[in-house]
Amino acid sequence: MENKFQPRLIVLGISLLLGLSLLGYFIFKGLKTFSDKDRVVTVKGLAEMNMKATSATIALNFSLSSDDLQDIIRQTENKKNAIVAYLTSKGYSKSDVSVGKIDVTDRQRYYETQWSNGEQVQVKIDRYTITQSLSVQSKDVESTEDKTAQIKLDLVSKDLTSNIYANYTFPELNSIKPQLIAESTKNARIAGEQFANDSQAELGKIKTASQGQISIAGNYYYDEEATEVPKEPYLQKARVVSTIVFFLE
């Protein structure tokens, strides 16, 4: 009887031993995996990109005031025609020049209260004010500032003083957003790999990722964290910082 059951006992013992070994292995792997989930590194990836304006315009506007509405309308028309004539003499075609509608302000009162020498006094003011605006399409965005300064100087010399400034149109942020995010993610991974190498570990998959808000720095926008803000008015710097958490293996 002993010889009959002895092989079965040996097989059962081997099976039990293998089962316990496999159970211990999987428990070990499970505990290791659970432990590895706590081994992470959080890094930030920076991406910056210069955006060049796609178009530019030179804006001009001036105001005249008087108590005589018809007279001020005539003065405004004469000044507008003189400015358009100057622009066409400089090589701008009439199709490049846009003339806006005049804006008329009627104060309906002839005096207003102002402070003078510590006391309030009544000051005579013109009843009507007319504002006229014009704009010129600039074909070269890089030379627009120089052209604006020259036009302003020329109009002053012709007694056609106006408020003149340049406007720029930049690409939509959505057109560069994918490239910025890809670059910031790449830079974050580089930083993570450096940390992993220093820790004698390997960088794993992404656990979580968050993309910061895209900020703009330039002549019209200010971002104190941006580096080397473009001085040229036709350039803007787009900047984004992504925060990514990687597993360490």
For each residue, the residues with C-beta under 8 A, 3 or more apart:
1: 4 5
2: 5 6
3: 6
4: 1
5: 1 2 8 9
6: 2 3 9 10
7: 10 11
8: 5 11 12
9: 5 6 12 13
10: 6 7 13 14
11: 7 8 14 15
12: 8 9 15 16
13: 9 10 16 17
14: 10 11 17 18
15: 11 12 18 19
16: 12 13 19 20
17: 13 14 20 21
18: 14 15 21 22
19: 15 16 22 23
20: 16 17 23 24
21: 17 18 24 25
22: 18 19 25 26
23: 19 20 26 27
24: 20 21 27 28
25: 21 22 28 29
26: 22 23 29 30
27: 23 24 30 31
28: 24 25 31 32
29: 25 26 32 33
30: 26 27 33 34
31: 27 28 34 35
32: 28 29 35 36
33: 29 30 36 37
34: 30 31 37 38
35: 31 32 38 39
36: 32 33 39 247 248 249
37: 33 34 40 247
38: 34 35
39: 35 36 201 247 248 249
40: 37 207 245 246 247 248
41: 192 195 196 199 203 245 246 248
42: 243 244 245
43: 188 189 191 192 195 243 244 246
44: 188 191 241 242 243 244
45: 183 184 185 186 187 188 189 190 191 241 242 244
46: 184 187 239 240 241
47: 180 181 183 184 187 239 240 241 242
48: 226 227 237 238 239
49: 176 179 180 183 237 238 239
50: 230 235 236 237 238
51: 170 171 176 235 236 237 238
52: 141 170 234 235
53: 56 141 168 169 170 234 235 236
54: 141 169 170 171
55: 137 138 141 168 169
56: 53 138 140 141 144 166 167 168 169 234
57: 135 136 137 138 166 167
58: 135 136 138 144 147 148 151 164 165 166 167
59: 133 134 135 164 165 166 167
60: 83 133 134 135 136 151 155 162 163 164
61: 131 132 133 134 162 163
62: 79 131 132 160 161 162 163
63: 129 130 131 132
64: 72 75 76 79 129 130
65: 72 125 126 128 129 130
66: 69 71 72 75 126 127 128
67: 110 126 127 128
68: 71 72 128
69: 66 72 73 104 128
70: 73 74
71: 66 68 74 75
72: 64 65 66 68 69 75 76 128 129 130
73: 69 70 76 77 102 130
74: 70 71 77 78
75: 64 66 71 72 78 79
76: 64 72 73 79 80 102 130 132
77: 73 74 80 81
78: 74 75 81 82
79: 62 64 75 76 82 83 132 160
80: 76 77 83 84 99 132 134
81: 77 78 84 85
82: 78 79 85 86 158 160
83: 60 79 80 86 87 134 155 160 162
84: 80 81 87 88 94 97 99 134
85: 81 82 88 89
86: 82 83 89 90 154 155 158 160
87: 83 84 90 92 96 97 136 151
88: 84 85 91 92 93 94 97
89: 85 86
90: 86 87 151 154
91: 88
92: 87 88 96 97 136
93: 88 96 97
94: 84 88 97
95:
96: 87 92 93 136 137
97: 84 87 88 92 93 94 134 135 136 137
98: 134 135 136 137
99: 80 84 132 133 134
100: 132 133 134 135
101:
102: 73 76 130 131 132
103: 130 131 132 133
104: 69 128 129 130
105: 128 129 130 131
106: 127 128
107: 110 125 126 127 128 129
108: 127
109: 112 125 127
110: 67 107 124 125 127
111: 122 123 124 125
112: 109 122 123 125
113: 120 121 122 123
114: 120 121 123
115: 118 119 120 121
116: 119 120 121
117:
118: 115
119: 115 116
120: 113 114 115 116
121: 113 114 115 116
122: 111 112 113
123: 111 112 113 114
124: 110 111
125: 65 107 109 110 111 112
126: 65 66 67 107 129
127: 66 67 106 107 108 109 110
128: 65 66 67 68 69 72 104 105 106 107
129: 63 64 65 72 104 105 107 126
130: 63 64 65 72 73 76 102 103 104 105
131: 61 62 63 102 103 105
132: 61 62 63 76 79 80 99 100 102 103
133: 59 60 61 99 100 103
134: 59 60 61 80 83 84 97 98 99 100
135: 57 58 59 60 97 98 100 167
136: 57 58 60 87 92 96 97 98 151
137: 55 57 96 97 98
138: 55 56 57 58 141 143 144 147 166
139:
140: 56 143 144
141: 52 53 54 55 56 138 144 168 234
142: 232 234
143: 138 140 146 147
144: 56 58 138 140 141 147 148 166 168 233 234
145: 148 149 166 233 234
146: 143 149 150
147: 58 138 143 144 150 151
148: 58 144 145 151 152 164 165 166
149: 145 146 152 153
150: 146 147 153 154
151: 58 60 87 90 136 147 148 154 155 164
152: 148 149 155 156 162 164
153: 149 150 156 157
154: 86 90 150 151 157 158
155: 60 83 86 151 152 158 160 161 162 164
156: 152 153 159 160 161
157: 153 154
158: 82 86 154 155
159: 156
160: 62 79 82 83 86 155 156
161: 62 155 156
162: 60 61 62 83 152 155
163: 60 61 62
164: 58 59 60 148 151 152 155
165: 58 59 148
166: 56 57 58 59 138 144 145 148 233
167: 56 57 58 59 135
168: 53 55 56 141 144 220 233 234
169: 53 54 55 56
170: 51 52 53 54 236
171: 51 54 175 176
172: 175
173: 176 177 214 216 238
174: 177
175: 171 172
176: 49 51 171 173 179 180 238
177: 173 174 180 181 214
178: 181 182
179: 49 176 182 183
180: 47 49 176 177 183 184 214 238 240
181: 47 177 178 184 185 211 240 242
182: 178 179 185 186
183: 45 47 49 179 180 186 187
184: 45 46 47 180 181 187 188 211 240 241 242
185: 45 181 182 188 189 209 242 244
186: 45 182 183 189 190
187: 45 46 47 183 184 190 191
188: 43 44 45 184 185 191 192 242 243 244
189: 43 45 185 186 192 193 203 244 246
190: 45 186 187 193 194
191: 43 44 45 187 188 194 195
192: 41 43 188 189 195 196 203 244 246
193: 189 190 196 197 203
194: 190 191 197 198
195: 41 43 191 192 198 199 203
196: 41 192 193 199 201 202 203 246 248
197: 193 194 200
198: 194 195
199: 41 195 196 248
200: 197
201: 39 196 248 249
202: 196 248 249
203: 41 189 192 193 195 196 246 247 248 249
204: 246 247 248 249
205: 246 247
206: 209 244 245 246 247
207: 40 245 246 247
208: 244 245
209: 185 206 242 243 244 245
210: 242 243 244
211: 181 184 240 242
212: 240 241 242 243
213: 240
214: 173 177 180 238 239 240
215: 221 223 225 226 238 239 240
216: 173 221 223 236 237 238 239
217: 221 222 223 226 229 230 236 237 239
218: 221 229 230 233 235 236 237
219: 230 231 232 233 235 236
220: 168 233 236
221: 215 216 217 218 236
222: 217
223: 215 216 217 226 229 237 239
224:
225: 215 239
226: 48 215 217 223 229 237 239
227: 48
228: 237
229: 217 218 223 226 237
230: 50 217 218 219 235 236 237
231: 219
232: 142 219 235
233: 144 145 166 168 218 219 220
234: 52 53 56 141 142 144 145 168
235: 50 51 52 53 218 219 230 232
236: 50 51 53 170 216 217 218 219 220 221 230
237: 48 49 50 51 216 217 218 223 226 228 229 230
238: 48 49 50 51 173 176 180 214 215 216
239: 46 47 48 49 214 215 216 217 223 225 226
240: 46 47 180 181 184 211 212 213 214 215
241: 44 45 46 47 184 212
242: 44 45 47 181 184 185 188 209 210 211 212
243: 42 43 44 188 209 210 212
244: 42 43 44 45 185 188 189 192 206 208 209 210
245: 40 41 42 206 207 208 209
246: 40 41 43 189 192 196 203 204 205 206 207
247: 36 37 39 40 203 204 205 206 207
248: 36 39 40 41 196 199 201 202 203 204
249: 36 39 201 202 203 204
